[in-house]
Amino acid sequence: MGCGNIFFTLVITLSAALITYNVIISANAPLKSEFPGPSKTNPLIATIDGDGGFISVDPIIKMPLDRSKKRLFHTAVTSSDSVYNTWQARVMYYWFKRFRDQPGSEMGGFTRILHSGRPDRFMDEIPTFVAQPLPDGIDQGYIVLNRPWAFVQWLQQADIKEEYILMAEPDHLIVKPIPNLSRDGLGAAFPFFYIEPKKYETVLRKFFPEDKGPIANIDPIGNSPVIVGKEALKKIAPTWMNVSLAMKKDPEADKSFGWVLEMYAYAVSSALHGVGNILYKDFMIQPPWDTEIGSKFIIHYTYGCDYDLKHSSNMKNGYLAAGWENFGKLTYGKIGEWRFDKRSFDAVWPPRNLPMPPPGVPESVVTLVKMVNEATANIPNWGS
């Protein structure tokens, strides 16, 4: 009888301990991501959280799934050692640092891939990998061909901690923290209106044979901005380099694609390796054509911003009479009375405190100039 009581007491004690253990484990366990959701069936279904990042949402209970694990990406910017590329890269890196650690960001490390073949004096300011340029004559005067070759070298030789890469350019200004927009094996890329695979199907079939699939498999993208898995990019990059060189050697392709040849080459190479892309229009804006920042992440200042001043004849002592306005009018390719064009500073550093645009100029242009001015005011030894 006494032995029976001892055995019964032991069973009760062990059962209580097991229940207590399970309760503690359950209370501290993170919410699992195996609930029914769109992430595995439709990568394009997502919503924005309060910090501007993407979260998967269960379609039934509407509960955010696991948000604890960040998918960091490494930002890589190719650059020459010219004044033109260097001042842009310094400004770009300034704003990268400003937003990297803010809520909603999945921005990890940063590398300027310097394809001049030699270190420069900004190695201590900007994390830099020195890549070798193509041999003389290979680029045929199209210096952009150094970009894929530089990426090949970096991906082969550098120790990149992150599992994703954001390919960016020196003339990108980050305006808010960037989350990892890629999903489920798909890259995330900005769609360019002037990349038209269907229009150039005959030319592209030389590099993307019919047995690779329909021409629609080639996305209307360039290599930047693109967020893509590191392992996928390691496969794409050598093909991107070879297709770029092949296109440049092909008179028909060279004539058809011109200054965007290397962009077409990346789009083709991504398709050849079966890497599709989420076409994310809110990835960036391009002033002056895009006028509002909205929910965009990057300002790409590739176009010149030129404005005239619309003066009223109803002036008195240098001031406009009541009811009249003074504002900038876009001059559509003609140099305006006020302008900001990166090409004005191809051989000289932009001065600090650039003049602001006149009243009425769109938010995108005003923000661009303000951001350049803030960066140059705070970067040490600017212009030296």
DRENDO-1510 file (C-alpha; in Angstrom, 1 decimal, always signed):
<recs>
REC; n; res; u; v; w
REC; 1; MET; +0.0; +0.0; +0.0 .
REC; 2; GLY; +2.8; +2.4; +0.9 .
REC; 3; CYS; +4.6; +1.6; -2.3 .
REC; 4; GLY; +1.4; +2.3; -4.2 .
REC; 5; ASN; +1.1; +5.8; -2.6 .
REC; 6; ILE; +4.7; +6.6; -3.4 .
REC; 7; PHE; +4.2; +5.6; -7.0 .
REC; 8; PHE; +1.0; +7.6; -7.4 .
REC; 9; THR; +2.7; +10.6; -5.8 .
REC; 10; LEU; +5.6; +10.3; -8.2 .
REC; 11; VAL; +3.3; +10.1; -11.3 .
REC; 12; ILE; +1.4; +13.2; -10.1 .
REC; 13; THR; +4.6; +15.2; -9.5 .
REC; 14; LEU; +6.1; +14.3; -13.0 .
REC; 15; SER; +2.8; +15.1; -14.7 .
REC; 16; ALA; +2.6; +18.5; -13.0 .
REC; 17; ALA; +6.2; +19.2; -14.0 .
REC; 18; LEU; +5.6; +18.3; -17.6 .
REC; 19; ILE; +2.5; +20.5; -17.8 .
REC; 20; THR; +4.3; +23.4; -16.3 .
REC; 21; TYR; +7.2; +23.0; -18.8 .
REC; 22; ASN; +4.8; +23.0; -21.7 .
REC; 23; VAL; +3.0; +26.1; -20.5 .
REC; 24; ILE; +6.3; +27.9; -20.1 .
REC; 25; ILE; +7.6; +26.9; -23.5 .
REC; 26; SER; +4.3; +27.8; -25.2 .
REC; 27; ALA; +4.1; +31.2; -23.6 .
REC; 28; ASN; +7.6; +32.1; -24.8 .
REC; 29; ALA; +7.5; +30.6; -28.3 .
REC; 30; PRO; +7.4; +32.9; -31.2 .
REC; 31; LEU; +4.3; +32.9; -33.5 .
REC; 32; LYS; +4.9; +30.3; -36.1 .
REC; 33; SER; +4.7; +31.1; -39.8 .
REC; 34; GLU; +3.0; +27.9; -40.9 .
REC; 35; PHE; -0.5; +29.4; -40.7 .
REC; 36; PRO; -2.4; +29.6; -44.0 .
REC; 37; GLY; -1.2; +32.7; -45.8 .
REC; 38; PRO; -0.3; +34.2; -49.2 .
REC; 39; SER; +3.4; +34.1; -48.9 .
REC; 40; LYS; +3.9; +30.6; -50.4 .
REC; 41; THR; +1.2; +30.9; -53.0 .
REC; 42; ASN; +1.2; +34.4; -54.2 .
REC; 43; PRO; +4.3; +36.5; -53.5 .
REC; 44; LEU; +2.7; +39.7; -54.7 .
REC; 45; ILE; +0.1; +39.7; -52.0 .
REC; 46; ALA; +1.4; +41.7; -49.1 .
REC; 47; THR; +0.6; +44.7; -46.9 .
REC; 48; ILE; +2.6; +47.6; -45.5 .
REC; 49; ASP; +3.3; +47.7; -41.7 .
REC; 50; GLY; +3.5; +50.9; -39.7 .
REC; 51; ASP; +7.2; +51.2; -40.4 .
REC; 52; GLY; +6.9; +51.0; -44.1 .
REC; 53; GLY; +8.0; +47.3; -44.3 .
REC; 54; PHE; +6.2; +44.4; -45.8 .
REC; 55; ILE; +4.5; +41.8; -43.5 .
REC; 56; SER; +2.6; +38.6; -44.5 .
REC; 57; VAL; -1.0; +38.6; -43.3 .
REC; 58; ASP; -3.1; +35.5; -42.6 .
REC; 59; PRO; -6.2; +35.9; -44.9 .
REC; 60; ILE; -8.6; +34.5; -42.2 .
REC; 61; ILE; -7.5; +35.9; -38.8 .
REC; 62; LYS; -5.7; +38.9; -40.2 .
REC; 63; MET; -2.9; +38.4; -37.7 .
REC; 64; PRO; +0.7; +39.5; -38.7 .
REC; 65; LEU; +3.0; +36.5; -39.0 .
REC; 66; ASP; +6.5; +36.3; -37.7 .
REC; 67; ARG; +8.1; +39.7; -37.9 .
REC; 68; SER; +11.1; +39.0; -35.7 .
REC; 69; LYS; +13.5; +37.8; -38.4 .
REC; 70; LYS; +14.9; +40.5; -40.6 .
REC; 71; ARG; +16.1; +39.6; -44.1 .
REC; 72; LEU; +19.0; +42.0; -44.4 .
REC; 73; PHE; +20.4; +43.0; -47.8 .
REC; 74; HIS; +23.8; +44.4; -48.7 .
REC; 75; THR; +23.8; +47.6; -50.8 .
REC; 76; ALA; +26.3; +47.6; -53.6 .
REC; 77; VAL; +27.1; +50.6; -55.8 .
REC; 78; THR; +29.5; +50.5; -58.7 .
REC; 79; SER; +31.6; +53.6; -59.4 .
REC; 80; SER; +34.6; +54.9; -61.2 .
REC; 81; ASP; +37.2; +57.2; -59.5 .
REC; 82; SER; +36.0; +60.2; -61.5 .
REC; 83; VAL; +34.9; +63.4; -59.7 .
REC; 84; TYR; +31.5; +62.8; -61.2 .
REC; 85; ASN; +30.9; +59.4; -59.7 .
REC; 86; THR; +32.8; +60.1; -56.5 .
REC; 87; TRP; +30.7; +63.1; -55.3 .
REC; 88; GLN; +27.5; +61.2; -56.1 .
REC; 89; ALA; +28.7; +58.1; -54.2 .
REC; 90; ARG; +29.6; +60.2; -51.1 .
REC; 91; VAL; +26.2; +61.8; -51.1 .
REC; 92; MET; +24.5; +58.5; -51.6 .
REC; 93; TYR; +26.4; +56.9; -48.7 .
REC; 94; TYR; +25.6; +59.8; -46.4 .
REC; 95; TRP; +21.9; +59.1; -46.8 .
REC; 96; PHE; +22.3; +55.3; -46.6 .
REC; 97; LYS; +23.8; +55.8; -43.1 .
REC; 98; ARG; +21.0; +58.1; -42.1 .
REC; 99; PHE; +18.3; +55.5; -42.8 .
REC; 100; ARG; +20.1; +52.2; -42.3 .
REC; 101; ASP; +19.2; +51.7; -38.6 .
REC; 102; GLN; +15.7; +53.3; -38.6 .
REC; 103; PRO; +12.5; +51.3; -38.1 .
REC; 104; GLY; +11.4; +49.4; -41.1 .
REC; 105; SER; +14.9; +49.1; -42.6 .
REC; 106; GLU; +16.4; +45.8; -43.6 .
REC; 107; MET; +19.5; +47.6; -45.0 .
REC; 108; GLY; +22.7; +45.8; -43.9 .
REC; 109; GLY; +26.2; +46.5; -45.1 .
REC; 110; PHE; +27.3; +48.8; -47.9 .
REC; 111; THR; +30.0; +48.5; -50.6 .
REC; 112; ARG; +31.2; +50.9; -53.2 .
REC; 113; ILE; +32.6; +48.7; -55.9 .
REC; 114; LEU; +35.3; +50.8; -57.4 .
REC; 115; HIS; +36.2; +49.6; -60.9 .
REC; 116; SER; +39.2; +51.9; -61.5 .
REC; 117; GLY; +41.6; +49.1; -60.5 .
REC; 118; ARG; +43.3; +51.1; -57.7 .
REC; 119; PRO; +42.4; +52.5; -54.3 .
REC; 120; ASP; +41.4; +56.2; -54.0 .
REC; 121; ARG; +41.5; +58.6; -51.1 .
REC; 122; PHE; +37.9; +57.9; -50.0 .
REC; 123; MET; +38.5; +54.3; -49.0 .
REC; 124; ASP; +38.3; +55.2; -45.3 .
REC; 125; GLU; +35.1; +57.2; -45.7 .
REC; 126; ILE; +33.1; +54.7; -47.8 .
REC; 127; PRO; +33.5; +50.9; -47.5 .
REC; 128; THR; +35.1; +50.0; -50.8 .
REC; 129; PHE; +36.0; +47.0; -52.9 .
REC; 130; VAL; +38.6; +47.7; -55.6 .
REC; 131; ALA; +37.7; +45.8; -58.9 .
REC; 132; GLN; +39.8; +45.7; -62.1 .
REC; 133; PRO; +38.4; +47.4; -65.2 .
REC; 134; LEU; +38.0; +45.6; -68.4 .
REC; 135; PRO; +41.1; +45.4; -70.6 .
REC; 136; ASP; +41.6; +48.4; -72.9 .
REC; 137; GLY; +39.4; +48.5; -75.8 .
REC; 138; ILE; +36.9; +45.8; -74.6 .
REC; 139; ASP; +34.3; +48.3; -73.6 .
REC; 140; GLN; +34.5; +50.1; -76.9 .
REC; 141; GLY; +34.0; +53.4; -75.2 .
REC; 142; TYR; +30.9; +52.2; -73.3 .
REC; 143; ILE; +32.3; +52.4; -69.7 .
REC; 144; VAL; +29.1; +50.9; -68.2 .
REC; 145; LEU; +30.3; +47.5; -69.4 .
REC; 146; ASN; +32.6; +47.6; -66.4 .
REC; 147; ARG; +29.6; +47.3; -64.1 .
REC; 148; PRO; +28.8; +43.6; -64.6 .
REC; 149; TRP; +32.5; +42.7; -64.6 .
REC; 150; ALA; +33.0; +44.6; -61.3 .
REC; 151; PHE; +30.0; +42.7; -59.8 .
REC; 152; VAL; +31.5; +39.3; -60.9 .
REC; 153; GLN; +34.8; +40.1; -59.1 .
REC; 154; TRP; +33.1; +41.4; -56.0 .
REC; 155; LEU; +30.7; +38.4; -55.7 .
REC; 156; GLN; +33.7; +36.0; -56.2 .
REC; 157; GLN; +36.1; +37.6; -53.8 .
REC; 158; ALA; +34.3; +39.5; -51.1 .
REC; 159; ASP; +32.9; +38.1; -47.8 .
REC; 160; ILE; +29.3; +39.3; -48.1 .
REC; 161; LYS; +27.4; +38.5; -44.8 .
REC; 162; GLU; +23.9; +39.2; -46.1 .
REC; 163; GLU; +21.8; +36.8; -48.2 .
REC; 164; TYR; +20.4; +39.5; -50.4 .
REC; 165; ILE; +21.9; +42.3; -52.5 .
REC; 166; LEU; +20.5; +45.7; -53.5 .
REC; 167; MET; +22.2; +46.8; -56.7 .
REC; 168; ALA; +22.1; +50.6; -56.6 .
REC; 169; GLU; +23.9; +53.5; -58.4 .
REC; 170; PRO; +25.8; +56.6; -57.2 .
REC; 171; ASP; +22.9; +58.9; -58.3 .
REC; 172; HIS; +20.4; +57.3; -56.0 .
REC; 173; LEU; +19.3; +59.2; -52.9 .
REC; 174; ILE; +17.6; +57.0; -50.3 .
REC; 175; VAL; +14.6; +58.9; -48.9 .
REC; 176; LYS; +13.3; +56.4; -46.3 .
REC; 177; PRO; +14.3; +53.1; -44.7 .
REC; 178; ILE; +14.1; +50.3; -47.3 .
REC; 179; PRO; +12.7; +46.9; -46.4 .
REC; 180; ASN; +13.6; +43.8; -48.3 .
REC; 181; LEU; +11.0; +43.9; -51.2 .
REC; 182; SER; +12.0; +40.6; -52.7 .
REC; 183; ARG; +9.9; +37.5; -52.0 .
REC; 184; ASP; +9.9; +33.8; -52.5 .
REC; 185; GLY; +12.8; +33.5; -54.9 .
REC; 186; LEU; +11.7; +36.6; -56.9 .
REC; 187; GLY; +13.8; +39.7; -57.1 .
REC; 188; ALA; +12.3; +43.1; -56.6 .
REC; 189; ALA; +13.0; +45.6; -59.4 .
REC; 190; PHE; +11.9; +49.0; -60.7 .
REC; 191; PRO; +10.1; +48.7; -64.2 .
REC; 192; PHE; +11.5; +51.1; -66.8 .
REC; 193; PHE; +9.1; +52.3; -69.4 .
REC; 194; TYR; +11.9; +52.4; -72.0 .
REC; 195; ILE; +12.9; +48.7; -71.6 .
REC; 196; GLU; +10.6; +47.0; -74.1 .
REC; 197; PRO; +11.5; +43.4; -74.7 .
REC; 198; LYS; +8.4; +42.7; -76.9 .
REC; 199; LYS; +9.4; +45.6; -79.2 .
REC; 200; TYR; +12.9; +44.2; -79.7 .
REC; 201; GLU; +11.9; +40.5; -79.7 .
REC; 202; THR; +13.8; +39.8; -83.0 .
REC; 203; VAL; +17.0; +41.2; -81.6 .
REC; 204; LEU; +16.7; +39.7; -78.2 .
REC; 205; ARG; +16.1; +36.2; -79.6 .
REC; 206; LYS; +19.8; +36.1; -80.5 .
REC; 207; PHE; +20.5; +36.1; -76.7 .
REC; 208; PHE; +17.3; +34.5; -75.4 .
REC; 209; PRO; +16.4; +31.6; -77.7 .
REC; 210; GLU; +12.9; +30.4; -78.1 .
REC; 211; ASP; +13.5; +27.2; -76.1 .
REC; 212; LYS; +14.1; +29.5; -73.1 .
REC; 213; GLY; +10.5; +30.5; -73.1 .
REC; 214; PRO; +8.3; +33.5; -74.2 .
REC; 215; ILE; +9.9; +36.9; -74.6 .
REC; 216; ALA; +7.6; +38.1; -71.8 .
REC; 217; ASN; +9.8; +36.2; -69.4 .
REC; 218; ILE; +12.3; +39.1; -69.9 .
REC; 219; ASP; +11.2; +41.7; -67.3 .
REC; 220; PRO; +11.3; +45.4; -68.3 .
REC; 221; ILE; +14.1; +46.2; -65.8 .
REC; 222; GLY; +17.8; +47.1; -65.5 .
REC; 223; ASN; +20.2; +45.9; -62.9 .
REC; 224; SER; +19.4; +48.8; -60.7 .
REC; 225; PRO; +17.6; +49.2; -58.4 .
REC; 226; VAL; +17.2; +45.5; -57.9 .
REC; 227; ILE; +17.0; +43.4; -54.7 .
REC; 228; VAL; +17.9; +39.8; -55.4 .
REC; 229; GLY; +19.2; +36.8; -53.5 .
REC; 230; LYS; +23.0; +36.6; -53.3 .
REC; 231; GLU; +23.2; +33.1; -54.6 .
REC; 232; ALA; +21.0; +33.9; -57.6 .
REC; 233; LEU; +23.1; +37.0; -58.4 .
REC; 234; LYS; +26.3; +34.9; -58.3 .
REC; 235; LYS; +24.8; +32.8; -61.2 .
REC; 236; ILE; +23.4; +35.8; -63.0 .
REC; 237; ALA; +26.4; +38.1; -62.9 .
REC; 238; PRO; +28.8; +36.1; -65.2 .
REC; 239; THR; +26.0; +35.7; -67.8 .
REC; 240; TRP; +25.2; +39.4; -67.5 .
REC; 241; MET; +28.8; +40.2; -68.3 .
REC; 242; ASN; +29.0; +37.9; -71.3 .
REC; 243; VAL; +25.6; +38.9; -72.7 .
REC; 244; SER; +26.6; +42.6; -72.3 .
REC; 245; LEU; +29.8; +42.0; -74.3 .
REC; 246; ALA; +28.0; +40.0; -76.9 .
REC; 247; MET; +25.3; +42.7; -77.4 .
REC; 248; LYS; +28.0; +45.3; -77.7 .
REC; 249; LYS; +29.7; +43.3; -80.4 .
REC; 250; ASP; +26.4; +42.8; -82.3 .
REC; 251; PRO; +25.8; +45.9; -84.5 .
REC; 252; GLU; +22.0; +45.4; -84.5 .
REC; 253; ALA; +21.8; +45.0; -80.7 .
REC; 254; ASP; +24.2; +47.9; -80.1 .
REC; 255; LYS; +22.2; +50.2; -82.4 .
REC; 256; SER; +18.8; +49.1; -80.9 .
REC; 257; PHE; +19.7; +49.4; -77.2 .
REC; 258; GLY; +22.3; +52.2; -77.2 .
REC; 259; TRP; +23.0; +53.6; -73.7 .
REC; 260; VAL; +20.6; +51.0; -72.0 .
REC; 261; LEU; +22.3; +48.0; -73.6 .
REC; 262; GLU; +23.7; +46.8; -70.3 .
REC; 263; MET; +20.2; +47.1; -68.7 .
REC; 264; TYR; +18.8; +44.8; -71.4 .
REC; 265; ALA; +21.7; +42.4; -70.8 .
REC; 266; TYR; +20.8; +42.1; -67.1 .
REC; 267; ALA; +17.1; +41.6; -67.8 .
REC; 268; VAL; +18.0; +38.8; -70.3 .
REC; 269; SER; +20.4; +37.2; -68.0 .
REC; 270; SER; +18.0; +37.2; -65.1 .
REC; 271; ALA; +15.4; +35.4; -67.4 .
REC; 272; LEU; +18.0; +32.9; -68.6 .
REC; 273; HIS; +18.5; +31.8; -65.0 .
REC; 274; GLY; +14.8; +31.7; -64.3 .
REC; 275; VAL; +14.9; +34.5; -61.8 .
REC; 276; GLY; +11.7; +36.5; -62.1 .
REC; 277; ASN; +11.1; +39.9; -60.5 .
REC; 278; ILE; +8.3; +41.7; -58.7 .
REC; 279; LEU; +7.9; +44.9; -60.6 .
REC; 280; TYR; +7.8; +47.5; -57.9 .
REC; 281; LYS; +6.9; +51.0; -59.3 .
REC; 282; ASP; +7.2; +52.6; -55.8 .
REC; 283; PHE; +10.9; +51.6; -55.7 .
REC; 284; MET; +12.0; +55.0; -56.9 .
REC; 285; ILE; +11.1; +58.3; -58.7 .
REC; 286; GLN; +12.9; +60.2; -61.4 .
REC; 287; PRO; +12.6; +64.0; -61.2 .
REC; 288; PRO; +11.4; +66.2; -62.8 .
REC; 289; TRP; +9.0; +63.8; -64.5 .
REC; 290; ASP; +7.9; +62.2; -61.2 .
REC; 291; THR; +6.8; +65.1; -59.0 .
REC; 292; GLU; +5.8; +63.5; -55.6 .
REC; 293; ILE; +7.8; +61.4; -53.1 .
REC; 294; GLY; +4.8; +59.6; -51.8 .
REC; 295; SER; +5.7; +56.1; -50.7 .
REC; 296; LYS; +8.9; +55.9; -52.8 .
REC; 297; PHE; +12.2; +54.8; -51.4 .
REC; 298; ILE; +14.8; +56.3; -53.8 .
REC; 299; ILE; +15.2; +59.5; -55.8 .
REC; 300; HIS; +17.1; +58.8; -59.1 .
REC; 301; TYR; +18.4; +62.1; -60.4 .
REC; 302; THR; +19.4; +60.9; -63.9 .
REC; 303; TYR; +17.5; +63.7; -65.7 .
REC; 304; GLY; +18.3; +67.4; -65.7 .
REC; 305; CYS; +15.9; +69.6; -63.9 .
REC; 306; ASP; +15.5; +73.0; -65.7 .
REC; 307; TYR; +13.0; +75.7; -64.9 .
REC; 308; ASP; +12.3; +79.2; -66.2 .
REC; 309; LEU; +10.9; +81.8; -63.9 .
REC; 310; LYS; +7.4; +82.9; -65.0 .
REC; 311; HIS; +7.5; +86.6; -64.3 .
REC; 312; SER; +4.4; +88.7; -64.2 .
REC; 313; SER; +4.6; +92.1; -65.9 .
REC; 314; ASN; +2.6; +93.4; -63.0 .
REC; 315; MET; +5.7; +94.2; -60.9 .
REC; 316; LYS; +6.3; +97.1; -58.6 .
REC; 317; ASN; +9.6; +97.8; -56.9 .
REC; 318; GLY; +10.7; +94.3; -57.6 .
REC; 319; TYR; +7.6; +92.7; -56.0 .
REC; 320; LEU; +4.6; +91.0; -57.7 .
REC; 321; ALA; +1.3; +92.7; -57.2 .
REC; 322; ALA; -1.4; +90.8; -55.2 .
REC; 323; GLY; -3.1; +88.0; -57.1 .
REC; 324; TRP; +0.0; +87.2; -59.2 .
REC; 325; GLU; +2.4; +84.3; -58.7 .
REC; 326; ASN; +6.1; +83.8; -59.4 .
REC; 327; PHE; +7.0; +80.1; -60.1 .
REC; 328; GLY; +9.2; +77.9; -62.1 .
REC; 329; LYS; +8.1; +76.4; -65.3 .
REC; 330; LEU; +9.7; +73.2; -66.6 .
REC; 331; THR; +11.6; +73.9; -69.9 .
REC; 332; TYR; +11.5; +70.4; -71.4 .
REC; 333; GLY; +15.1; +69.9; -72.5 .
REC; 334; LYS; +16.0; +73.6; -72.6 .
REC; 335; ILE; +18.4; +75.0; -70.1 .
REC; 336; GLY; +16.4; +77.1; -67.7 .
REC; 337; GLU; +17.0; +80.1; -65.5 .
REC; 338; TRP; +17.3; +77.7; -62.6 .
REC; 339; ARG; +18.7; +74.2; -63.0 .
REC; 340; PHE; +20.1; +71.2; -61.3 .
REC; 341; ASP; +21.8; +68.7; -63.5 .
REC; 342; LYS; +24.4; +66.2; -62.2 .
REC; 343; ARG; +26.2; +66.6; -65.6 .
REC; 344; SER; +27.0; +70.2; -64.6 .
REC; 345; PHE; +29.5; +68.7; -62.1 .
REC; 346; ASP; +31.2; +66.0; -64.2 .
REC; 347; ALA; +34.6; +67.4; -63.6 .
REC; 348; VAL; +34.1; +69.7; -60.5 .
REC; 349; TRP; +32.6; +69.2; -57.1 .
REC; 350; PRO; +29.1; +70.7; -56.6 .
REC; 351; PRO; +29.4; +73.7; -54.2 .
REC; 352; ARG; +27.8; +73.5; -50.8 .
REC; 353; ASN; +24.5; +75.3; -50.5 .
REC; 354; LEU; +23.2; +75.0; -54.0 .
REC; 355; PRO; +20.5; +77.5; -54.7 .
REC; 356; MET; +17.0; +76.2; -54.1 .
REC; 357; PRO; +14.5; +76.0; -56.9 .
REC; 358; PRO; +11.9; +78.7; -57.3 .
REC; 359; PRO; +8.4; +78.5; -55.7 .
REC; 360; GLY; +6.0; +76.1; -57.4 .
REC; 361; VAL; +8.7; +73.6; -58.4 .
REC; 362; PRO; +7.5; +70.0; -57.6 .
REC; 363; GLU; +8.3; +68.4; -54.3 .
REC; 364; SER; +10.6; +65.8; -55.8 .
REC; 365; VAL; +13.0; +68.5; -57.2 .
REC; 366; VAL; +12.9; +70.5; -54.0 .
REC; 367; THR; +13.6; +67.4; -51.9 .
REC; 368; LEU; +16.5; +66.4; -54.2 .
REC; 369; VAL; +18.3; +69.7; -53.8 .
REC; 370; LYS; +17.7; +69.9; -50.0 .
REC; 371; MET; +19.1; +66.4; -49.6 .
REC; 372; VAL; +22.2; +67.2; -51.7 .
REC; 373; ASN; +22.7; +70.4; -49.7 .
REC; 374; GLU; +22.4; +68.6; -46.3 .
REC; 375; ALA; +24.9; +65.9; -47.3 .
REC; 376; THR; +27.5; +68.3; -48.6 .
REC; 377; ALA; +27.1; +70.5; -45.5 .
REC; 378; ASN; +27.9; +67.5; -43.3 .
REC; 379; ILE; +30.4; +65.5; -45.2 .
REC; 380; PRO; +33.9; +66.4; -44.0 .
REC; 381; ASN; +36.4; +67.9; -46.5 .
REC; 382; TRP; +33.7; +68.4; -49.2 .
REC; 383; GLY; +35.1; +69.4; -52.5 .
REC; 384; SER; +38.7; +68.6; -51.6 .
</recs>
